[in-house]
Amino acid sequence: MFFFFSSNLFSQTNYSEFIKLKRLFIEEKYSIISEYNHQIDKKNEFYPYAVFYKGVSEYKLSSYDKSENYFKEIIAIYPNWSQIDEVYYWQIKVDLKTNNFDNALINFSELNNSEIKEILYPDIDPFLEKISSSKLYDYYELYPKNKSVAKYYGRFLLKEYLDSSVIEEINKILKIVESEDLFISKKSNFKIAVLLPFMFEGIENNTFIKKNDFIMDLYTGINYGFKNNDSISTNIEILSFDTKRNPDTIKKLIEDGSLDNVDLIIGPLYSKPIEIVKQFCLEKKVLMINPLSSNNKIIDDNNYSFLFKPSINTIAKQTADYSINNFSKNKNVLIFYENNYQDSLIASLYKQKLDSSNFNIIYSKSVSFEDSRLILDSLASKYEYILSDSLFDTLSNVPKIVIKEGRGIDKLDTTYMYTEKFFIEDDSIGHIFVSSKNSLFASNAISALDIRNDTIPIIGYTEWLDYNVISVDQFQNLDVRMIGTTFFEKENESFKKLNNFFMSDYNRKISYNFLVGYDLINMIIKINNNYGNYFQFGLRNEKLIETNLLSNPYYLEFNDNQNVKIYKVDDFKILPKY
């Protein structure tokens, strides 16, 4: 290293000695400097330079003890010397050479020069690679601004279960460590295991089994998305396994090591194989993601299990939040739900959330498939409102009011005038929630609203759009909001491209499972591009993961997709409203 300073009037001896040492140092004649007994006065400004030259020379000669003594002398006597950071640089080099890593970090913390720090970080890194997790934690507590310490502690955290506090800590680390330095894995490939019940020998067999379209569409979507993604990362490797719906097949895959080096598992789909893989993932800290289920049981007892779809709990919570934000002016609510596990649970959780926000649940009614007309009857039933003579005289002049004549039962020759009123009065209800995807539930609810004089907002599901019993005009004219957990926006260019591919190759309507597989692998690729093999952090850190089909899932601290969109038909287009 070279030093520059202003010339002052010094004694000729001190100056001559300094020039001689400096020339020897530039010429790298370290042995001569080591033996040279200079005559520079300790009180002279050139003295720390002379000591520094001797310290560096001893380091170059591998005389680390002597070198350290010289550097310690400067630090002790000249702590404010203008070149003190260079002294710490060489002292840290000595510490590392003598395996005194704790001392190296102490001295590193005294550095102010950022360029010197950047030079030293590569020398510090190899020591931290060997450090235990507990020691890394201790170092990070002491030296949180040391990039190398923060980087290796961050890499340790990335391997653990990432709750909100860990995510917060990693994001704090990312303020001083570049993401490309933090998200580095020793593994070159990101391996994805697809565990699906293909139910035939050999994944490469192109025989199309009609009864297994459900599974093959999902796999085809994954495969198509993997091969046709513009930004595909070359380090992704997909391994496919036929689970045959058999728990023993899963056990064999685990026992023979087929899943040992896997980073992410897609599937399985059925309960017994799921339980076996969940336990494997928990023990090995490997993530599994179920592409089709909304069952909370898959994720409630395992931090390494994820759902690609929103869970039942999330659907209920997010829909309730939507209603609280949009229907608070009139808090009277009717809830109808189909008598099955999923719909009744969603309705119950929805009701609980609205209750806590002081909504008035007029009734929450379980409806069987056979009694689905009860929804229509509840909303559209009327009674006769008999008019007094004076009220009749008043209302008969109002054009829109229909007045009818009734005949007495006991005395058939008596008549009376009346109007018809709904048992549930106009504008008395703030909104209705129908927790069912069934066509009969949907058609009865929509028909009831069509009959009524008012327009009560109703929340259902996007599946209702597929039923011929409901016209497009009804969706357009009535205030129908729809939960879209299985809906893909068809006006999107990516959807049109996929639809053309699917129709030309399979000669049938595009499959929902194909779209799910395509969307899932796009999400995985997007995260892999940004975070490498640290998939869990990417999944939790992204506030919205942009996918080609605009489903844009997000997870944050949760283990299921939190993006529950509410759709409405507006200008004959199906548009997201939340």
ABEGO torsion letter per residue (X at the ends): XBBBBBBBBBBAAAAAAAAAAAAAAAAGBAAAAAABBBABBAABAAAAAAAAAAAAAAAAAGBAAAAAAAAAAAAAABAABAAAAAAAAAAAAAAAAAGBAAAAAAAAAABABAAAAAAAAAAAAAAAAABBAAAAAAAAAABAABAAAAAAAAAAAAABBBBAAAAAAAAAAAAABBAAAABBBABABBBBBBBBBAGBBEAABABBBAAAAAAAAAAAAAAAAAAABAABBAABBBBBBBAGGBAAAAAAAAAAGAAAABABBBOBABAAAAAAAAAAAAAAGBBBBBAABABAAAAAABAABBBABBBAAAAAAAAAAAAAAAAAABABBBBBBBBBAAAAAAAAAAAAAAAAAGBBBABBBBBBAAAAAAAAAAAABBBBBBBBAAAAAAAAABAABBBBBBBBAABAABBBBBBBBBABBBGABABBBBBBABAAAAAAAAAAAAABABBBBBBBBAAAAABAABBAAAAAABBBBBBBAABBBAABAAAAAAAAAAAAAAGBBBBAAAAAAAAAAAAAAAAAAAAEABAAAAAAABABBBBAAGAGBBAEABABBABBBBBBBBGGBBBBAX
